[in-house]
Amino acid sequence: MISIEGLSKVFSLNQKDIKAVDSLTLNIEDGDIYGVIGYSGAGKSTFVRLINRLEEPTSGKVTIGDQVITELNKTDLRVARQDIGMIFQHFNLLWSRTVEDNIGFPLEIAGVDKQERKRRVNELIGLVGLEGREKSYPSQLSGGQKQRVGIARALANSPKVLLCDEATSALDPETTNQILSLLQDINEKLNLTIILITHEMHVIRKICNRVAVMEEGKVVEEGQVLDVFTNPKQSVTRKFVEQVMSSNEDSDMSTIVENYPDGVLYRIHFLGETTNQTLISQIAKQFSVDLNIIQGNITQTQAGSYGALVVQVTGNDSEIERTRSFIESQESVELEVIQHAK
């Protein structure tokens, strides 16, 4: 487990003290993919750099396993950092070195012999999907390939923890998804604890199990990703959720009611493991009604799907009522009646 207790960082700027991280306390389980999200200036990047002491904390305690990182001297800290890999937004590669030399650089620093270094580098190149690019230089690589090199380099010393500071922010959406899938695969294969810093909620949604929301140096909300998405308590969290759940449902609803006057209109809310496709299929098979999906927004998290569909159900009154009872009986589904049958 990673235990963070009362962690603070104060910078002095123009004779003023600025609290970048303010009394932050978190526990992160081994093997978890833990997201930390916040807007620019929230303190999230400073926070992640405090974990491996690239920034020295003003106060507080960081413990990884049974080792108190914040109490180590410089010599012991250098050794401890071999168990903490880190990848960056702008890759931080050595431009005069090839892919294989970039990946092998931490092993070279650690004094690993040449033969073992070559074996490990080849293993990592296969892991991150860079076969055939061993002799390429960073200038010859795409953004996604550069980040794959950064990931492989961060894994060179077989760390227990991987810190990702805005690792996908410089990438296009398709490449972002590829890198996130790679991180998820690495997490599963190596049981590696990943702490992912981002300002993009879809990144959290795609691979994280838990999330902490930061604002002005503090964690203002924390919990399972699905819980935070479906019941955001803070205004900053709601803004992030809107990134992936943006919808004009409410403003469009009066138009929908006008355009679909027959039968009933339901808004069906899905939460967790329930899949909307299965429910709609079951209704079509079991009940003599016509069901028309008018509007919807369903998204996926690691814990399952959530979102809502607006549907029109037409048929005789008894079948519509049976359909309604069936929907209401389903676990993790909530039914809202928008318009009753006329």
C-alpha positions in Angstrom: 0.0 0.0 0.0 1.0 3.6 -0.6 0.1 5.7 2.4 0.2 9.5 2.2 -0.4 11.4 5.4 -0.7 15.2 5.7 1.5 15.9 2.7 2.1 19.6 2.0 4.3 21.6 -0.3 4.8 25.4 0.1 6.6 27.5 -2.5 7.8 31.0 -1.9 7.2 33.4 -4.7 7.8 37.1 -4.5 8.0 36.9 -0.7 4.6 35.1 -0.6 4.0 31.6 0.5 1.9 29.5 -2.0 0.5 26.1 -0.9 0.7 23.9 -3.9 -0.3 20.8 -1.9 -2.2 21.3 1.3 -2.4 18.6 4.0 -3.2 15.8 1.5 -4.0 12.3 2.9 -4.6 9.2 0.7 -4.3 5.5 0.8 -3.7 3.6 -2.5 -3.9 -0.2 -2.6 -1.3 -2.4 -4.2 -2.0 -3.2 -7.8 -4.6 -0.4 -8.2 -4.9 2.1 -11.0 -5.5 5.3 -9.1 -6.4 8.5 -10.8 -5.8 12.1 -9.6 -7.7 14.7 -11.5 -7.7 18.5 -11.3 -7.5 21.6 -13.5 -4.3 23.5 -14.1 -2.9 24.8 -10.8 -4.7 22.3 -8.6 -1.4 20.9 -7.4 -1.7 17.4 -8.9 1.7 17.4 -10.7 3.4 18.7 -7.6 1.7 16.0 -5.6 2.9 13.2 -7.8 6.5 14.6 -7.7 6.4 14.6 -3.9 5.8 10.8 -3.9 9.3 10.1 -5.3 10.7 13.3 -3.8 11.5 15.0 -7.1 10.0 17.8 -5.1 10.8 17.8 -1.4 7.7 18.1 0.8 7.4 20.9 3.3 5.7 18.5 5.7 3.9 15.1 5.7 4.8 11.5 5.2 4.9 9.2 2.2 5.1 5.4 2.8 5.4 2.8 0.1 5.1 -0.7 1.5 7.2 -0.7 4.7 9.5 2.1 3.5 9.0 5.7 4.6 10.2 7.6 1.5 10.1 11.0 3.2 12.6 9.9 5.9 15.3 8.4 3.5 18.7 10.0 3.1 19.9 10.8 -0.4 21.8 7.5 -0.8 18.8 5.4 0.3 16.4 7.5 -1.8 18.4 6.8 -5.0 18.0 3.1 -4.3 14.3 3.4 -3.4 13.6 5.3 -6.6 14.4 2.2 -8.6 11.1 0.8 -7.3 9.2 4.0 -8.5 9.0 4.5 -12.3 7.8 7.7 -13.8 6.5 8.8 -17.2 6.0 12.4 -18.3 3.8 14.4 -20.6 6.6 15.4 -22.9 8.4 12.1 -22.9 11.8 13.4 -21.5 13.8 11.1 -23.8 17.5 11.4 -24.6 17.4 12.6 -28.2 20.9 11.4 -29.0 20.1 7.8 -28.0 18.2 5.2 -29.9 15.1 3.5 -28.5 17.0 0.6 -27.0 19.6 2.9 -25.5 16.9 5.1 -24.0 15.2 2.1 -22.4 18.5 0.7 -21.2 19.7 3.9 -19.7 18.3 3.3 -16.1 19.9 -0.2 -16.2 23.2 1.3 -17.2 23.0 3.8 -14.3 22.2 0.9 -12.0 25.3 -1.0 -13.1 23.5 -3.9 -14.8 25.9 -5.8 -17.0 25.6 -5.5 -20.8 24.2 -8.9 -21.5 21.5 -8.7 -18.9 20.7 -5.1 -20.0 20.2 -6.3 -23.6 17.9 -9.1 -22.5 15.8 -6.8 -20.4 15.6 -4.1 -23.1 14.4 -6.7 -25.6 11.8 -7.9 -23.2 10.5 -4.4 -22.6 10.4 -3.6 -26.3 8.1 -6.6 -26.8 6.0 -5.6 -23.8 5.3 -2.1 -25.2 5.0 -3.0 -28.9 8.1 -1.4 -30.3 9.5 -4.3 -32.2 11.5 -3.1 -35.2 12.1 0.3 -33.8 15.1 -0.6 -31.6 17.6 1.5 -33.6 15.3 4.4 -34.2 16.0 7.8 -32.6 13.2 9.8 -30.9 13.0 12.3 -33.8 11.9 9.3 -36.0 9.1 8.3 -33.8 5.4 9.3 -33.4 4.1 10.8 -30.2 2.6 7.4 -29.2 5.8 5.6 -29.9 7.8 8.1 -27.9 5.5 7.5 -24.9 5.9 3.8 -25.3 9.7 4.3 -25.0 9.0 6.4 -21.9 6.9 3.6 -20.4 9.5 0.9 -21.2 12.2 3.0 -19.7 10.2 3.6 -16.5 9.7 -0.2 -16.2 13.4 -1.0 -16.8 14.2 -1.6 -13.1 11.0 -3.6 -12.5 9.4 -1.0 -10.3 6.5 -1.6 -7.9 4.9 1.8 -8.6 4.5 3.7 -11.8 3.8 7.5 -11.7 2.2 9.0 -14.8 2.2 12.8 -14.9 -0.2 13.8 -17.7 1.2 10.9 -19.8 -1.4 11.3 -22.5 -2.0 15.0 -22.6 0.3 15.5 -25.7 -1.4 12.7 -27.7 -4.3 12.6 -30.0 -7.5 10.8 -28.8 -6.8 7.5 -30.7 -3.2 7.3 -29.5 -4.4 8.2 -26.0 -6.7 5.2 -25.9 -3.8 3.0 -27.2 -1.5 4.2 -24.4 -4.2 3.8 -21.7 -4.9 0.2 -22.9 -1.2 -0.5 -22.7 -1.0 0.8 -19.2 -4.0 -1.3 -18.3 -2.3 -4.3 -19.8 0.9 -3.6 -17.9 -1.0 -3.2 -14.7 -2.7 -6.6 -15.1 0.5 -8.5 -16.3 2.8 -7.0 -13.7 0.4 -6.2 -10.8 1.9 -2.8 -10.9 0.4 0.1 -8.9 -0.2 3.0 -11.2 -0.9 6.6 -10.1 -2.3 8.5 -13.0 -2.3 12.4 -13.0 -4.6 14.0 -15.6 -7.1 16.8 -16.3 -9.2 14.7 -18.6 -12.1 12.7 -17.1 -12.3 10.3 -20.0 -8.8 9.1 -19.0 -10.1 8.4 -15.4 -13.2 6.7 -16.8 -11.3 4.4 -19.1 -8.8 2.7 -16.8 -8.9 3.9 -13.2 -10.5 2.1 -10.2 -10.5 5.0 -7.8 -10.1 8.7 -8.2 -9.2 11.7 -6.1 -10.3 15.2 -7.3 -7.9 18.0 -6.4 -8.7 21.7 -6.2 -6.4 24.4 -4.7 -3.9 21.8 -3.4 -6.6 19.7 -1.6 -8.5 16.5 -2.3 -12.1 17.7 -2.4 -13.6 14.4 -3.4 -12.4 10.8 -3.5 -13.8 7.3 -4.1 -14.6 4.6 -6.6 -14.8 6.0 -10.1 -18.3 4.8 -10.7 -19.5 6.3 -7.4 -17.9 9.7 -8.1 -19.2 9.8 -11.7 -22.8 9.0 -10.7 -23.0 11.1 -7.6 -20.5 14.0 -7.8 -20.6 16.1 -4.7 -18.4 19.1 -5.6 -18.9 21.6 -8.4 -15.4 20.9 -9.8 -16.2 17.2 -10.0 -19.5 17.8 -11.8 -17.6 19.9 -14.4 -15.3 16.9 -15.0 -18.2 14.5 -15.3 -19.7 16.8 -17.9 -16.6 16.2 -20.1 -17.8 12.7 -20.8 -21.5 13.0 -20.2 -22.3 16.2 -22.0 -25.9 16.2 -23.1 -28.6 18.6 -24.1 -31.3 16.3 -22.7 -33.0 18.8 -20.4 -33.1 21.5 -23.0 -34.4 19.1 -25.6 -37.0 17.4 -23.5 -39.9 19.7 -24.3 -39.3 19.2 -28.0 -39.1 15.4 -27.5 -42.4 15.4 -25.7 -44.0 17.4 -28.5 -42.6 15.1 -31.2 -43.4 11.8 -29.5 -46.9 12.3 -28.1 -48.0 8.6 -28.2 -47.5 6.0 -25.5 -45.2 6.9 -22.6 -41.7 8.4 -22.4 -39.3 7.0 -19.9 -35.8 8.0 -18.9 -34.0 4.8 -17.8 -30.9 5.4 -15.7 -28.3 2.6 -15.7 -25.7 2.0 -13.0 -22.9 -0.5 -12.5 -22.9 -4.0 -14.1 -26.3 -3.7 -15.8 -26.0 -3.3 -19.6 -28.6 -1.3 -21.4 -28.4 -3.6 -24.5 -29.5 -6.6 -22.4 -32.5 -4.8 -20.9 -33.8 -3.4 -24.2 -33.4 -6.9 -25.7 -35.4 -8.5 -22.9 -38.2 -6.0 -23.2 -38.5 -6.6 -26.9 -38.7 -10.4 -26.4 -41.0 -10.5 -23.4 -43.6 -7.7 -23.9 -46.0 -6.8 -26.8 -44.8 -3.2 -26.9 -42.9 -1.1 -29.4 -39.8 0.5 -27.9 -38.2 3.5 -29.6 -34.8 4.8 -28.3 -35.0 8.5 -28.7 -31.9 9.8 -26.9 -29.2 8.4 -24.7 -25.7 8.7 -23.3 -24.1 5.5 -21.9 -20.5 5.4 -20.9 -18.2 2.7 -19.4 -16.0 2.7 -16.3 -14.0 -0.2 -14.9 -16.9 -1.0 -12.5 -19.5 -1.1 -15.3 -21.7 1.1 -17.4 -23.7 4.2 -16.4 -25.8 6.8 -18.1 -29.4 7.2 -19.3 -31.7 6.4 -22.2 -34.9 8.2 -23.1 -37.3 5.7 -24.7 -40.8 5.8 -26.1 -43.0 2.8 -25.2 -46.2 2.3 -27.2 -48.8 -0.5 -26.9 -51.9 -1.3 -24.9 -52.0 0.1 -21.3 -51.6 -3.3 -19.6 -48.5 -4.2 -21.6 -47.0 -0.8 -21.0 -47.6 -1.2 -17.2 -46.1 -4.7 -17.3 -43.1 -3.3 -19.1 -42.7 -0.5 -16.5 -42.9 -3.0 -13.6 -40.2 -5.2 -15.2 -37.8 -2.2 -15.7 -38.4 -1.1 -12.1 -37.6 -4.6 -10.8 -34.1 -4.6 -12.3 -31.1 -4.1 -10.1 -29.0 -1.0 -10.7 -31.7 0.6 -12.9 -33.9 3.6 -12.1 -37.0 4.6 -14.0 -38.2 8.1 -14.5 -41.6 8.8 -16.2 -41.4 11.8 -18.4 -44.8 11.5 -20.1 -47.7 9.3 -19.2 -49.8 7.4 -21.7 -52.7 9.5 -23.1 
